[in-house]
Amino acid sequence: MSELEYSVDNHVATIVLNRPERKNAFTLEMVDEWAKVLNQAQHDDDVRAVVLTGAGNAFCSGVDLNAFKNEVRGPLQEKELLTKRVHRVARAMNQLTKPALAAVNGVAVGAGMDMSLMCDIRFAGRSAQFSEGYIRVGLVPGDGGCYYLPRIVGTAQALRLLWTGAFIDAPEALSIGLVSEVHDDDRVLDATLDLAHEIASRAPIAIEIIKRSVQQGQTHDLPTALDLISSHQAVVMSTEDSAEAFSAFRDKRIPKFHRR
């Protein structure tokens, strides 16, 4: 079986990290495939949302150190390994205009936690545990943790987790806003897919514009954000998506969207 599985069902793409015997620790080959399927999802008009999860009892334990134990790299080679290979996933996620949801089952450690942070929404199983464990081995977060985590839980909470490498369980992750919901382990993926399918049933163009507007709002002041949203609204109102949504709402029927 493939170490990374990709499928599309009813407008939702699902990516499964599939190395359960290694708690889904990823290799460079997995990273290459991961970036490839994210790009595929971005350009597939049939895909309206993306769900990421792990096989077995773990989400992702980070990079598989055994895959690199015999390699000797200098500073330049180490930087290029991250920027040219591993960071391809972060860049692909950043370019993904469609909603991305993570179903975190079991541990999400180091780069594995960072990968979950790249998603727009995270649901956790009751056995889920999160750790930015880099500091435990004298390293800094190498896959976006210092960028994403403060934006999700705030600076103080992020620094606590980054500086200590502490493990937090699902209830604590929920209490600090790291995850949106907690479900039984055997239900977390289904709950995540349920939300993904609900989102995918809405007007696709408006969904993408909402994601873009939220992202823009994090870096712009209010006057700029309002100016941008007025332009976005004018464009969205001109689309077939919007007309169909209004018509379906008026007629009390399920809308049928024929384009992304």
C-alpha positions as CSV (number, residue, x, y, z in Angstrom):
1,M,0.0,0.0,0.0
2,S,1.1,3.6,-0.6
3,E,2.7,5.5,2.2
4,L,0.4,8.4,1.4
5,E,-3.2,7.8,0.1
6,Y,-5.3,10.3,-1.8
7,S,-8.9,10.0,-2.7
8,V,-11.8,12.3,-3.6
9,D,-15.4,11.6,-2.7
10,N,-18.4,14.0,-3.1
11,H,-16.1,17.0,-3.6
12,V,-13.9,16.3,-0.5
13,A,-10.3,15.1,-1.0
14,T,-8.8,13.0,1.8
15,I,-5.1,12.6,2.4
16,V,-4.1,9.7,4.6
17,L,-0.5,9.5,6.0
18,N,-0.1,5.8,5.8
19,R,2.9,4.6,7.8
20,P,1.2,3.4,11.0
21,E,4.1,1.2,12.0
22,R,6.2,4.4,12.3
23,K,3.3,6.5,13.7
24,N,3.1,8.1,10.2
25,A,6.6,9.7,10.5
26,F,7.3,11.0,7.0
27,T,10.1,10.4,4.6
28,L,11.2,12.8,1.8
29,E,9.3,10.6,-0.7
30,M,6.1,11.1,1.3
31,V,6.7,14.9,1.4
32,D,7.1,14.9,-2.4
33,E,3.9,13.0,-2.9
34,W,2.1,15.2,-0.2
35,A,3.0,18.4,-2.0
36,K,1.9,16.8,-5.3
37,V,-1.6,15.8,-4.2
38,L,-2.1,19.2,-2.6
39,N,-1.3,20.8,-5.9
40,Q,-3.7,18.3,-7.5
41,A,-6.5,19.2,-5.1
42,Q,-5.9,22.9,-5.7
43,H,-6.4,22.5,-9.5
44,D,-9.2,20.0,-9.4
45,D,-12.5,21.8,-9.8
46,D,-14.3,18.8,-8.3
47,V,-12.5,19.3,-5.0
48,R,-14.0,21.8,-2.6
49,A,-12.4,20.8,0.7
50,V,-9.4,18.8,1.9
51,V,-9.1,16.5,4.9
52,L,-5.8,15.4,6.3
53,T,-5.5,12.5,8.8
54,G,-3.2,9.6,9.8
55,A,-3.6,5.9,9.6
56,G,-3.7,3.7,12.7
57,N,-3.4,5.3,16.1
58,A,-1.3,8.4,15.3
59,F,-1.6,11.5,13.2
60,C,2.1,12.2,12.5
61,S,5.2,11.8,14.7
62,G,7.2,14.2,12.5
63,V,10.1,13.4,10.2
64,D,11.4,9.8,10.3
65,L,14.9,10.3,11.7
66,N,15.8,6.7,10.8
67,A,15.5,7.7,7.1
68,F,18.4,10.2,7.6
69,K,20.6,8.7,10.2
70,N,23.3,7.8,7.8
71,E,23.4,11.2,6.0
72,V,26.0,13.8,6.8
73,R,24.9,17.3,5.9
74,G,26.5,20.7,6.4
75,P,24.5,23.9,7.2
76,L,23.8,24.7,3.5
77,Q,22.6,21.2,2.8
78,E,20.4,21.2,5.8
79,K,18.8,24.5,4.8
80,E,18.2,23.3,1.3
81,L,16.7,20.0,2.5
82,L,14.1,22.1,4.4
83,T,13.5,24.8,1.8
84,K,13.6,22.6,-1.3
85,R,11.9,19.5,0.0
86,V,10.1,19.6,3.4
87,H,8.8,23.1,3.0
88,R,7.1,22.2,-0.2
89,V,4.1,21.0,1.9
90,A,3.9,24.3,3.8
91,R,4.0,26.3,0.6
92,A,1.4,24.1,-1.1
93,M,-0.9,24.4,2.0
94,N,-0.4,28.2,1.9
95,Q,-1.4,28.3,-1.7
96,L,-4.5,26.1,-1.2
97,T,-7.5,28.3,-1.6
98,K,-9.9,25.6,-0.5
99,P,-10.7,24.7,3.1
100,A,-8.3,22.3,4.8
101,L,-9.3,20.3,7.9
102,A,-7.2,18.0,10.1
103,A,-8.5,14.9,11.9
104,V,-5.9,14.5,14.6
105,N,-5.9,10.9,15.8
106,G,-3.2,10.1,18.4
107,V,0.1,12.0,18.5
108,A,1.0,15.0,16.5
109,V,4.6,15.8,17.3
110,G,7.2,18.2,16.0
111,A,6.8,18.6,12.2
112,G,3.7,16.4,12.6
113,M,2.1,19.1,14.8
114,D,3.2,21.8,12.4
115,M,1.5,20.0,9.6
116,S,-1.8,20.0,11.5
117,L,-1.3,23.8,12.2
118,M,-1.2,24.4,8.5
119,C,-4.9,23.3,8.3
120,D,-7.7,25.8,8.7
121,I,-9.6,23.7,11.3
122,R,-8.5,20.9,13.6
123,F,-10.6,18.2,15.2
124,A,-9.0,15.9,17.8
125,G,-9.6,12.4,19.0
126,R,-9.8,11.9,22.7
127,S,-6.4,10.2,22.7
128,A,-4.7,13.0,20.7
129,Q,-1.6,14.6,22.0
130,F,0.3,17.6,20.6
131,S,3.9,18.6,21.2
132,E,6.3,21.0,19.5
133,G,9.1,18.7,20.6
134,Y,12.0,20.2,18.8
135,I,13.5,21.9,21.9
136,R,13.8,18.5,23.6
137,V,16.6,17.6,21.1
138,G,18.0,21.2,21.0
139,L,16.4,22.3,17.8
140,V,14.0,25.0,16.6
141,P,10.7,24.3,14.9
142,G,11.6,23.6,11.3
143,D,8.3,23.5,9.6
144,G,6.3,26.6,10.4
145,G,5.5,26.1,14.1
146,C,6.8,29.5,15.1
147,Y,4.6,31.1,12.4
148,Y,1.4,29.2,12.8
149,L,1.1,28.5,16.5
150,P,1.1,32.1,17.8
151,R,-1.6,32.9,15.3
152,I,-3.8,30.1,16.6
153,V,-3.3,30.2,20.4
154,G,-1.6,33.5,21.0
155,T,2.0,34.4,21.7
156,A,2.2,33.4,25.4
157,Q,0.7,30.0,24.9
158,A,2.7,29.4,21.8
159,L,6.0,30.3,23.5
160,R,5.1,28.0,26.5
161,L,4.6,25.1,24.1
162,L,7.6,25.9,21.9
163,W,10.0,26.5,24.8
164,T,9.1,23.4,26.8
165,G,8.1,20.9,24.2
166,A,5.3,19.9,26.5
167,F,2.7,17.4,25.5
168,I,-0.9,18.6,25.8
169,D,-3.9,16.4,25.5
170,A,-7.1,16.9,23.6
171,P,-9.0,18.7,26.4
172,E,-6.2,21.2,26.9
173,A,-5.8,21.7,23.1
174,L,-9.5,22.5,23.0
175,S,-9.3,24.9,26.0
176,I,-6.5,27.0,24.3
177,G,-8.2,27.0,20.9
178,L,-5.7,24.7,19.2
179,V,-8.5,22.4,18.1
180,S,-12.2,23.2,17.5
181,E,-13.8,20.0,18.7
182,V,-12.9,16.7,20.5
183,H,-14.5,13.4,19.5
184,D,-14.1,9.8,20.4
185,D,-11.2,8.3,18.5
186,D,-13.4,6.2,16.3
187,R,-15.5,9.2,15.4
188,V,-13.0,12.0,14.8
189,L,-12.4,11.3,11.1
190,D,-16.2,11.0,10.4
191,A,-16.9,14.2,12.3
192,T,-14.2,16.0,10.3
193,L,-15.5,14.6,7.0
194,D,-19.1,15.6,8.0
195,L,-17.9,19.2,8.4
196,A,-15.9,19.1,5.2
197,H,-18.9,17.8,3.3
198,E,-21.1,20.5,4.8
199,I,-18.6,23.2,3.7
200,A,-18.3,21.5,0.2
201,S,-22.1,21.8,-0.2
202,R,-22.0,25.6,0.1
203,A,-21.2,28.1,-2.8
204,P,-17.6,27.2,-3.7
205,I,-16.5,30.6,-4.9
206,A,-17.8,32.3,-1.8
207,I,-16.1,29.7,0.4
208,E,-12.8,30.4,-1.2
209,I,-13.3,34.2,-1.0
210,I,-14.1,33.9,2.7
211,K,-10.8,32.0,3.3
212,R,-8.9,34.6,1.4
213,S,-10.6,37.5,3.2
214,V,-9.8,36.0,6.6
215,Q,-6.2,35.6,5.6
216,Q,-6.0,39.1,4.3
217,G,-7.6,40.5,7.4
218,Q,-4.8,39.1,9.5
219,T,-2.3,41.4,7.9
220,H,-4.4,44.4,6.8
221,D,-6.0,47.2,8.8
222,L,-9.8,47.6,8.9
223,P,-10.2,50.2,6.1
224,T,-8.1,48.0,3.8
225,A,-10.0,44.9,4.8
226,L,-13.4,46.6,4.1
227,D,-12.2,47.9,0.8
228,L,-11.1,44.5,-0.2
229,I,-14.3,42.8,0.9
230,S,-16.4,45.3,-1.1
231,S,-14.6,44.3,-4.2
232,H,-14.9,40.6,-3.3
233,Q,-18.6,41.0,-2.7
234,A,-19.2,42.7,-6.0
235,V,-17.4,39.8,-7.8
236,V,-19.2,37.1,-5.9
237,M,-22.6,38.5,-6.5
238,S,-22.0,38.4,-10.2
239,T,-21.3,34.6,-10.2
240,E,-23.6,31.7,-11.1
241,D,-22.8,30.3,-7.7
242,S,-24.5,33.2,-6.0
243,A,-27.5,33.2,-8.2
244,E,-28.0,29.5,-7.6
245,A,-27.6,29.9,-3.9
246,F,-30.2,32.7,-3.8
247,S,-32.6,30.7,-6.0
248,A,-32.2,27.5,-3.8
249,F,-32.7,29.5,-0.6
250,R,-35.9,31.1,-2.0
251,D,-37.3,27.8,-3.3
252,K,-36.3,25.8,-0.2
253,R,-34.2,23.3,-2.1
254,I,-30.7,22.0,-2.2
255,P,-28.5,24.1,-4.4
256,K,-26.6,22.6,-7.4
257,F,-23.2,24.2,-8.0
258,H,-21.7,23.3,-11.3
259,R,-18.3,25.0,-11.0
260,R,-15.7,25.4,-8.3
